[in-house]
Amino acid sequence: MPSSFHPFPNHSNTSLRKLHFQFQNRYVSVSRRSLRRTAAASAGDDADSFTAKSGYLFELSATEVDSLAEYSVSKIAAVYYRKPFVVARRLFQTGIAFGRWFGLRYVDALFERSNDMFEIRAAELRKILVELGPAYIKIAQAISSRADLIPPSYLDELSLLQDRISPFSTEVAFNMIEQELGLSLVELFSEISPEPVAAASLGQVYQARLRKTGQVVAVKVQRPGVQAAISLDILILRFMAGLIKRAGKFNTDLQAVVDEWASSLFREMDYNNEARNGIKFRRLYGSIPDVVVPLMYTEYTTRKVLVMEWIEGKKLSEVKDLYLIEVGVYCSFNQLLECGFYHADPHPGNLFRTYDGKLAYLDFGMTGEFKQELRDGFIEACLHLVNRDFDALAKDFVTLGLLPPTSDKEAVTKALTGIFQNAVAKGVRNISFGDLLGNLGTTMYKFKFRIPSYFSLVVRSLAVLEGIAISFNPEYKVLGSTYPWIARKVLTDRSPTLKSSLETLLYKDGVFRIDRLESLLTESLRAKTEKAKVNQQTEDTDSRMVVKEILSFTLTEKGEFVRQIIVQEFAKGLDALGLATLESAAARVPFSPFFFSSLMTAEDINNLRNFQRLILLLLGTTRKENSNTGSIQVNPNQNQILDMEELSLVLNQPASIQGILPVLSVIPELPPESQQQLLQLPSDLVRQLISRAAARTIRRIFL
C-alpha cells in the first residue's frame, strides 16, 4: 500500500452505492476525453506537478523501460549516457532548485528574518521535493517522522509529503489497470471510486469492490514514468556520493549505501514483490494479538497494479494510544530480532489504528532481512551497552561490520565510554535511540566506521518508530521499550551464541554477578503486551504476580539455562549458609578463636550474599540499593566471621510466612509441565550440594 495510503472516511456503504452509480454511468457513457477533464478538475491547479516539471525524464522507448525493470547501475548508465542533454537538464534543474532555496535561506539570515520566513521556506522546500519527484520525496519521508531531529515547521511540511502528493490522471490510471490486468474495469469491479482516495510518490490508490467476490479492496496504481525518473536521480546521487567519499575520505562506501537504498526502492516499485512481502509479513506477524495485516490479492497484481484488502482506521500518529505503541514495539522486536524479516518503512502513513483498536501495518514495498549472526550481535551490543561493558561493545561493532577488525579497540573503547557513559547513566528506560545515533556520529567518522548495507534500513526502522512515539510522548524511548524483550530473549533463547553471552555477562573471573541477573529478570518482567497491563499507569509491584511470571518462564524448556544457573547459585548459597551456621555456633564456644580457624572464605561470604538476594528476587521482593534491606555486609575487622545478627537476617528471610505464601499460592496455577519441573528442583539442588561438599572436603584434606 502506498506510503500515504489512508482510509477514505466518507466512503460508507451508501457512498459506495453512489460510486457504483457514478462508475456505471461514467464508464459506459462518458468519453475518455470527458473523464480526463473530470479528473483534472478534481485534482486542482496543482495536478501532478511532478509530471509537469519532470515529465521529460521518462520519455523512453519500450526497450529502455524494460532494461530498467531491475536495479543495475550499468544498465541505467547505458540508457542515460545516450541522453547527455537529459542528464545535463536534470542536473541544472536540481542545482537551480536547491541552489535558489539555500540562497534565499542565506539572504534571510543576512537580514535577520530567518525565524519570520521559516514556515514559508519550509513550504517552498516541500514544493521543490514534490516537483523533483519520488527519489527526493523518499529521502525526505525517511526523516519526516523524527520530531527530535527536524524543526517543527519543516516537520509539518514534510509530513504533508505522506498525505497530499498531487495525483496523476485518473484516465491514465484506469488505462493502466486495464492494460496490466487484461480486463475492463466493468469486468474487474462492481464499484470503484472515480477519483483516487490517496496519492503517494510511487502510486495512488482507488477504493473498489471486486465483482467476483464483493470484497472492498484498495487498488494501487503506479505513477507513470516513475522508474525512469528514479533511475536517473539515483545515477546522479551515486555520482555525488563518489565525489563526497573521495573528498571527505570516508571509510564507508557511500556508493554502496546508495546502491542498497536504490535496490530497496526498485524492489518497492515492483508490486509483485510487495504482494509477496505482504503475504510473508501476514504469515509471520499476523497472529500477534491486535496486529492486522491486509490480505493480498495476487491474482489481480502485476508489476504496476496491486490489489489488497481495504483497511479502515486512523494514522497511529493521530491517536494517543500507548497500548498500540507497545504492540508496535513488540512486533518490531519480532521482526528485527526473532524472525529477521522487517518492515523497513514504518512511517506514520503506514501504521494505522483500526476502528476496533488494532494496529494495522500497510505498504510492504520496502522490507529487509536481518541475518541470525547479526541479530545475535545486535542483542549482545544492547546488553553490553546497558551494562556499560564498553570493551565488549567495541568488539560487537566489529561483529556487526561497523568497525574493521584492525581498528584500535582500546581507543574505540575509550571513545565509546565517553559517548555512552552519560546516555546510560539514568538507566535503560531513559536511553534515547536518536540521541545514541547522534552522539555516535563524530566517533564513527574519527575511527572510520563503516555503514553496512543492512544497517541504514535497520536504524531507520527503529528511529522512525521512536519518532512516531515521541510526536505525542516526548519521553518515549524505543530502546527502553524494546529492552525487556531483549532481556527475555537472552534469558530464554537456546542459541549457543546467546547462551555464551549470558554466561559471560553473569560471571566475571568465576564470580557470579547477581545484580545483572536481577536486572535481566526485572526488565524481562516488563515485556508485556496485554492491554490491561500496558495501560496501567504504575508498575505492577504485586509480589505474587512477579513470582508467577518468574516461575512461568524459568520452569519452561526455554528457561532451562537460567534455571540451571539459579539452582547452581542457590546450592552455593545453601552450602555457604551451612558453613556460616557452624561458624556462628562455634563462635559461642569460649576461646574458640584459639582452636578453630575460620570456615568461611571470601567466596563463601559472597555466595551467602548472593543467596540472600536470590531469595529476595524469587520471592518477588524488589531490592533497593543503599536501604535497610538486610543485605549482608562484610566487616573486615571481624576476620570474615559473621555474627548472629547478620546470620539471622539470612535465616529469617525465607522463613517469613508473608514471603513464602506468594510462592505457594502460585504453584497450582502453573502448567502441569512447570509443576513437574518444580518437583525436580530439590533433587537437582541436593546433587549440587553433595558435589560441593565433597569437593571442599577433598580440598581441605589434600591441599
N, C-alpha and C positions, 0 to 999 in steps of 0.2 A: 504494500500500500504506500502511496507517496508520503514524503516526509511531512507534508502539510495536510494530509487527509484528516477530515473530521466529520462527524455526523451532521446531517442537514436537518436541524430541529423542526423545520416547518413541514417536513415530508411525513405527515401522518398517513393513515390508510386512506382518508378522504382525499388527501393531496395526491396520493399515488393513483387513485381512480381518475382524478382530474388530469394527471400527467398522461395516463393511458389514453384519455380522450384527445388530449393535445397531440400525443405521439401519432395516434391513428390518423388524425386529420392532417397534421403537418407532413408526415412521411408520405402519405398516399397522394395528397392533392397539392401540397406546396412544392414549388420548384426548388431546385438546388440553389438557384440564384437568390430566391427569397429567403431560404434557410440561412444562407451565408450572411445576408443583410440583417436578419434577425439576431444571429449570433454576434455579429459585430456590434450591433446596437446595444445588446445586453452587456457586452464587455466594456463599453465606455470608450472614451477617447484614448485611454492608456492601454488599449488592447494589444497584447503580445508585443511589448516594446523590445523584447529580445530579438524577435524575428525582424522587426522594423529596423533595428540598429545593426544587427549582426547576421542578417539572412544571407549575405554574400558568402559566409563561411561554409555553408552546406550545399553549394551548387556543384555537386559532384556527380560523376557518372555512376551507373549501377555497379560497374566493376569496382570502382574505387570505394563505394559504400560497402560492398561485400568484403573488401580487404580490411575494413576497419571493424569487422564484427567482433574480433577479439583483440586484446591489448598486445601490440607488438610495436616497439619503437622503430624497428627497421621498416615495417610496412607503413606506419604513419609518416616517417621521413620520406619514404619513396613517393607517397601521394603529394606531400606539400613541397618537396624540393622541385617539383614540376610546376609549382604555383608560387613563385617568388613574390609576385605582386600582392597576392592574397596574404602571404605571411607578413610582408612589409606593411600592408594596410592594417593588419591586426596589431602589430607591434606599435604602430603610430597611434591607433585608436586607444589601445590600453595605456600607452605612455601619456597621451594627452589627457585622458580621463582622470587618471590618478595624479598626474602632474598638476593639473588645474586645481584639483581638490586640495592637495598638500600646499600648493601656492596660496590658496585662499586661507587655509589654516595659519600659514605663516604671516599673512597680512593681518589676520585677526589678532595674532599675538603682538605684532608691531603696534597696532592701535589699541591694545589692551581691551579688546572686546571678545576675547575667546569664550568667556562664560556666556555672554549675551547671544553669541552666534552658535553655541554648541548644538542646540536642537536642530537648527537649520542645516548645519554641516552634516549632522547625523542622517537627516532625511536625504540630503544630497548623496551621501555615501551609499545608502540603500539603493537609490535610483541608479547609481553607477553600476553597482553589482548586478542588479536585475538586467540592465542593458548589456553588460558584458557576458552574462549567461551562466549556465549551470556550474561550470568549474569554479568560478569565483563565489557563486552562491553557496556551493557545498563547503568551501573553506570557511565562509562567514558563519554558516549554520553550525560548524564544528565548535565555534566559540560562543555562539549566541546564548547558551544556557549558563555561562559562567558569570553569575551575578557578582562574584567576588573578584573577577578579573576585568570586566568590561564596565565602563562608566554607564550609569543608568540610562542616559539619553540614547547612547549607542545601543545598549541592550534592548530598549524598547523598539528602536527602528529595525535592528537585525532580527528581532523576534517576528516582525511582520513578514520576513522572508519565508517563514513557515506557514503563513496564512493567506497572504494577499498577492501572490505572484500572478501576473495577468495571464488569463487562459488564452490558448490559441483557438483558432476557428473550430467551431463545433462541426461544421460541414467536413473539414479535413479529418477531424476525429472519427466521425461516423463512417467516412470513406475507408479510413484505416482499419476500423473494426471489421467491416465487410470484406476487405481485401485479405486481412490476416486470417479470419475465421472461415472465409469461403461461403458465407451465408448472408442473406439480407437481414437487416435489423428486425423486420417483422417476423422472420423465422426464428431468430435468436431470443427475442424478448417480447413479452406481452406488454411491458411498460418500460419506459426509460425517460429520465429527466431531459428536457430539451436543452438544458444548459449544464455545464459542469458544476458540481457541488463543492469542488476543491481543485486548486491548481498548484502544482509544485514545480521544482526546477526541471525535473526529468519527465513529468507527465501530468495528466489531470484525470479526475475521477467523475464518473456519472453513476447515479443510482438507477438500478434497473430491477426488473423481475424476470427471472428465467421463464420462458414459455413452457419448457418441458416439465419443470418441477414446481414452479410457482415460488421458488426461493428468492427473497430480496437479496441482491448482491451489489457489490461495488465493482464497477468496470473501469479499470485503469488503462489509459491510452498514452503511449509515449509521445512526447513532443517531437514533431518532425525536425530532422536535421541535427538533433542534439548530439549524436555520436560524432559527427564530423566536426562540430564546433568544439566539443570537449577534447577531441584528438589534437587539434591544433594548439589549444591552450595548454595542454599537457606538454606538448613538444616544446613550447616556449618556456614553460615553468621548469622543465627538465634542463634546458639550456642555461637558464638563470641559476639553477641550483649548482650546476657545474662551475660557473663563474664564482659564485659565493663560496663554494667549498675551497677552491684554489686561493681565493683572496683571503679568506678567513682561516685557512689552514685547519679546517675541521677534520677531526679523526673520523667522524661519521660520514658515510657515503650518502650525501644528501640526494643524489640522483636515485639511489636505491630506495630511499624513503618515498620519493615522488613516484617511483615505479610501483611500490607496494600500494600506495594510495590510489594510483591510476588503475592498477589491476582490480582493486576492490570496486572502484567506480564503474569500470567496464562490466564487471560481473553484475553490478546493480542494474545496468541498462539492459540486461538480458532477463526478461520477465519469466522465462522458463526456469532460470536459475533461482529467481526469487520464490517461485512456487515450490521448488524443491526444498529451499531453505525453510519456508513456512511449514511444510509438511514435517520436516525433521524437528523443527522447533516445537511444533504441536505435540509430536510423539515424545520428546524428551521432557518438556516442561508443562504441557497442557493439563497434566494431572495434579499439579501443585495446587493446593487449596486456594481458591479465589484468584486464580490466574486464568485468563481467557486468551486463546489463540485462534484466530479465524480459520475457517475451513477453506482450502484452496480447490478451485475447480479446474483441474489440469486439462480437461477436455475442451475448455474454452480459453486456453492460454497459449500464447506464442511469444516470440521474442519481443513484440511490441504491444501486446494486449494481455492483460491479466484480469481474471475474474475471481473474486473471493467473497466470502460471507460478509454481509453488511453488519457493522458493529455500531451500536448506539451508545453515546455517552458524552463525557466532557473531558477535556485535557486534564491530566493529573496536576499540572502546574496551576490550574484554576480552582482546584478544590483542596482544602487543607485537610488531608486525610492521612494522619500519622500511620494508621494501620497499613494502608496500601503502600506507603513508602517502605515500611518494614518488609512487606511482601515482596516488593521490588528488590530490596537488598538481598533477601533470601534467594530469590530467583536468580539474581546476578551472581551470588555465591555459587549456586549450582551450575550456572553457565561457565564461569571462569575456572572454578577450582574442583568441580565434581565431574562434569561431563566434558568440558573443554570446548564446547560449541557455544559461541556467544553472539548476542545481538550487538553489533558494533556501531549502531546509530540510534541510541535511545534518547533522542532529544524530545522536548515537550510535545511535539506533534505526533510522536509515535507511542506515547504512553497515555492510556485513557482510563478513566474511572467509568465503568458502565453504570447504567441507571440502577442496577441491582447490587452495586457496591463491590464490583470486582475489578481487578487490574487487567486491562487488555493491552497486548503487545501488537503493534502494527508495523508494516514495512520491513520486509526481510531481505531487501536487496543487498544490504551490507552486513555480512556476518564474518566471523573469524574462527580459526581453530587454534586452541592452546594445547600444545603437546604435554604429555604426562610429566616429563622431566622438568619442563618449565613451570607447570602447576606446582610441583613439589618445591621447586626453587623459590617460587613466589611466596608460598606458605612459610618456608624457612626464613625468608627475608623479613616477613611480617613478624614472626616470632622473635627474631634477633633484634629487630627494631624496637619492639615493645619492651624487651628485656634488656635493652641498651648494650647488647653484645655487638659492638661496632666492628670488632676484628672479624667476627664471623660474617657480619653484614657485607664487608668488603669482599669476602670470598663468594658470598651469594651473588654479588654483582658480576663476578666472573662467570658463575654458573648460568646466570640469566643472559650472558652475552653483552652486558653493558660495559664491561671492562676487559681489556686484553689480558691474557694470563701473565704477561711480562710486566705489568704495572707494579709500581711500588706500593705494596699492600700496607706497609706501616704508615706511609704518608697519607694514603687514602683513608685509613682508619682514623688518623688524627683529624683529617678534614671532615669526615662523616660525624665524628664525635662533636665537633664544633657546630655542625649544621643541625643535627638532630637532638642534641642534648636538651635544649630548651623545648623543642617540639614535643618530646615525650615526657617532660618533667611533670606535667599535670595529669598524666595517665592516658591510657589508650583511648578512653572515651572522648578525649578532647583533642585528638590528633586530626588535623585537617589535611586531607589528601591534596588539596590545592596548594596549601602552604608548603607541604613537603616538596612538591614538584618545583615550586617557585624558588625555594631555598637551595634546591639541588642544582639549579641551572649553572651557577658560576663554577661549582666544583666539577660538573660534567665537562665544562669547557676546559678547565685547567688541567684535568687529568685525562683529557682526550677520550671521554666516554663515547661509546658507540651507541647508536639507536637501532636495535634490531628491527627487522621488518614488522614483526608482530607487535612490538612494544607500543607504537603510536596508537593502534586500534584498541589495545587493552587499556592503556592510560586514558584514552578518550572515553571509553565505555564507563570507567569508574568516575572520571572527572565530571562527565555530563550528568551522571546520576546524582552526584553530590550537588551539582549546580541546580538541578531541578528542586532538590530538597531545600537548599538554603534560600531559594527565592521566597519561601514563606516561613522558613525556620532558620534564621542566620546562624544558630548554634549547632545545626546538624553536622555530623561528621560521618561520612560514609565508611571510613576505616573503623571507627568506633562501633558502628552497627554491624560491620562485616566480621570483625574480630571474634565475636562469640562463636560464629560458625567455624572460623578457622581453628579456634581453641578446641571445639568439639571434634572437628575432623582429626586434629593431631592426636587427641586422646583415644579416638576410636578407629582410626584408619589402620589397615593391616599392611600397608605399603612398607617394605623394608627401609626405604629411604626415610619416611616419616617416623618410623619406629626408632631408627638410629638418631634422628634429630631430637625426638622426645627424650631419649636416654641421655644424650649429650646435654640437653637443656636442664635436666633434673639432677644430673650428677657432675660434680667438678672434683677431680682428683679423688674419686671414690666416695665423696661426701654428698649425701642426699640434701638437695635444696628444697625443703618443704614449702618455702614461700612461693616458689614457681609452680608447684603443683596446686597450691591454694589458689594462685592467680588463674591458672588454666581452668580449674574446676569452677571457680566463681564466675569467670567470664562465660564458660560454656553454658551455665545455667541461664544466661541472658538470651540464649538463642531460642527465641520463642516467636511463633507466627500466629498462635491462636489469638483471635480478635479480642477476647476478654482480657487476656494477659497483656497484649500490646497496648491496649487502651488504658491500662492502669496508670495513674498519674505518679505513683510512687512505686519503688521496687518492692517486690514481694519478699518480706523477710521472715515469713512463717517457716519455722524450723522443720515442721512436718513436711511441707512441700519441698524444701531443699533436700531433706533426707531422701524422699521418694525419688526425686529426679536424679540424685547422685547414684542411688542404687539401681535405678532403671537402666542406666547405660553402662555402669561398671560391671553389672552382672550379666550382660549380654555377651555374645560371641565377639562383637566388635570391641568391647571393653576389656577383653582378656589381658592385654598387655599392661594396662593401667592397674587392673585388679592384681596382677602378679607383683607389681611394684608396691602396691599398698600392703599386700599380705607380707611381703618381704620386710618392709619397713616397720610394720606392726610387730612382726616377730623380733626384730632388733630392739624395738621399744620394750616389749614384754621381757625380753632377756635382760635388758638394762634395768628394768624395774625390779626384777628378782635380785639382781646384784645390789641395787640401791637399798632394797628392803633388808638384805643380810647385813649390809654395811651399817645401816642405821641401827639395827638391833645390836650389832657388835659395839657400836659407839656407846651404848649404855653400860657396857661392862667396864668396871673401874680399871684404869691403866691400860685400856685396850690399845691406844696408840703405840704402846711399847711392845705389844705382842702381835698385832695384826697390821699388815700393810694394806693400803687402800686397794679395794677390789675394782673400783671404777676408774676407767681410763677417760681421757678427753673424748674419745669416740663414743664411749658408753653414755657419757653425760649429754653429748649432742643427740644421740639416739633417743635418750629419755625426753629431751626437749621436743624432738620431732614427734615422739609418741603422743605427748600431750596435745600438740597441735593437730595431729591426725584425728584424735578423739573429738576435739572441738569441731573439726571440719566435718567428720562423719555424723556428728550429732546436729549439724545444721547451725552451729553457733559461729557467728562472724567474729573473727579475731581482729581486735583493734590494736593498732600499734601504739606503744607508749601509754597504755592504760593498764589498769589493775585487773588483768585477766587471769592472773595466776600463772603466767608463763615462768618457767624456771630460769633463774639467773645464776651463773656460776660465780662463786666468790673465791677469788684466787687465794685469799688469806686463810681459807678453810681446807687447803690442800685437797680440793676437789671432793671433800666428803659432804654429802647432803645432810642437812639437819632434818628433824622430824617435821617441822612446819612446811619445809619445801616439799618433802616427800608426800605429805598428806594432801597437798594440792593435786598431785597426780592420782593418788589413790581414791580421793573423793570425787574426782571429775567423772569417771564412768559410773560411779555408784549413785549419782544423782538420779532420783526417780523421774524428775522432770526431764532430764536429758535422755533417759532410756526410753520413755514412753513413746516419743515420736518414731523411734526405730521400730519398736514392737508393733505399733499400730499400722504401719505401712506395709509390713511383710505380707499380710493376707491379700493386699491389693496388687501385689506384684504378679506378673505372669508365672505360670507353673514352672517354666524353664528357669526363670530367675530364682524362684524359691528353691528349686533343686540345686542350683549353683551355690546359693547361700548356705545350704546344708553341708556342702563340701568344704567350705572355708575353714571350719575348725580343724579338720584333719590336715589340710594344707598348712595351717598355722602350726600345728603340733610338729609336723615333719621339719618345718623351718627351725623351730625352737630346738629340737633334738640335734639337728645338724650344727647349729651354732654352739650349743653347749658342748658337744663332742669336740668340735674344732678348738674351742677355748681350753678345754681340759688338756688336749694334746699339746697345745702351745705352752701351757703352764708347766707341764711335766717335762717336756723335752727341750724347751727353749729358755 
